[in-house]
Amino acid sequence: MNRTFVYLISEAEHNLRIEQYLRRRGYSRQNLTGLKKLPDSIQVNGDHCILKKILSAGDKLVVRIRETECSEKIPAVNIPFQIIYEDEDILVVNKPAGLPMHPSMKNYRYSLANALVWYYQQQNESFIFRCANRLDRDTSGLTVVAKHMVSANILSGMGYRHEIEREYLAIVRGRIIPASGTIDAPLSRREGSIIERKVDFEKGERAVTHYQVVEEKNGHSLVSLRLETGRTHQIRIHLKYLGFPLIGDYLYNPDMEWISRQALHSYRLRFDHPITRERMDFTAPLPEDMQGRFCWSTEL
């Protein structure tokens, strides 16, 4: 994946070293190390420069990223998926339920990573799969993917600082009382399992979920959830802890009367673009299996 950035140095940035300037732009030390290995990756006013060069006001700094490697051991496979947004730096995808994010030992050729490698292979582009917000296999909805090493690093930092706002929609059986609130319950791995999690007030890591009932119908509730933290299975465990587990959740609540997978959808993502700093806001409507039999009438 190729990307070129052009920066005009201001008076306030006069006398900064290139490496200092780029660090302020969100480049990581790993990014700078990678740039050192790329030929002619850094130019000032048309001349190739090292990262320790001092910049002057009015300088034109050009950074060229040329990534020629692809994700190792991820074969390209033509798998349907929906692109919500794409530019030179990021890709926002509406992932279908049942599609894992990554290949695994027992599922080597069916994942979003396989699909994206194929998508960019058709454009003769190299691609390394770097996802900023991972979804469980059976969770549908929005996920953002970085297209090069710099946007990947910045998105990673934003995720760590909880600067990517995530809103999910879920279906549970019954009426939640109170209709809104916050679940603040730490999570840890369940003993004897590499997959399951549990609420653990002694050894768990802090996990916070804010919820709001959107609509009630047919003995079920459609619930909006905003994550303050991003622990594995956080929503699934927190709703179970509240007493209203997701329907269709084979692991924590195998209630398959209305749906055959966990009724959880990544509905909205809000974040500042990692490069342009523009505010981004994306939504993806409920998929048919969460909407069809309930016919939720509320405008989301």
Beta strands, then each sheet from edge to edge (+ up, - down):
strand 1: 2-8
strand 2: 42-44
strand 3: 47-48
strand 4: 60-66
strand 5: 82-86
strand 6: 90-95
strand 7: 130-131
strand 8: 140-146
strand 9: 165-173
strand 10: 180-184
strand 11: 187-189
strand 12: 197-199
strand 13: 208-217
strand 14: 220-227
strand 15: 264-272
strand 16: 279-283
sheet 1: 1+ 4- 2+ 3-
sheet 2: 5+ 6- 8+ 7-
sheet 3: 5+ 6- 8+ 15+ 9- 14+ 13- 10+
sheet 4: 5+ 6- 8+ 15+ 16-
sheet 5: 11+ 12-
end
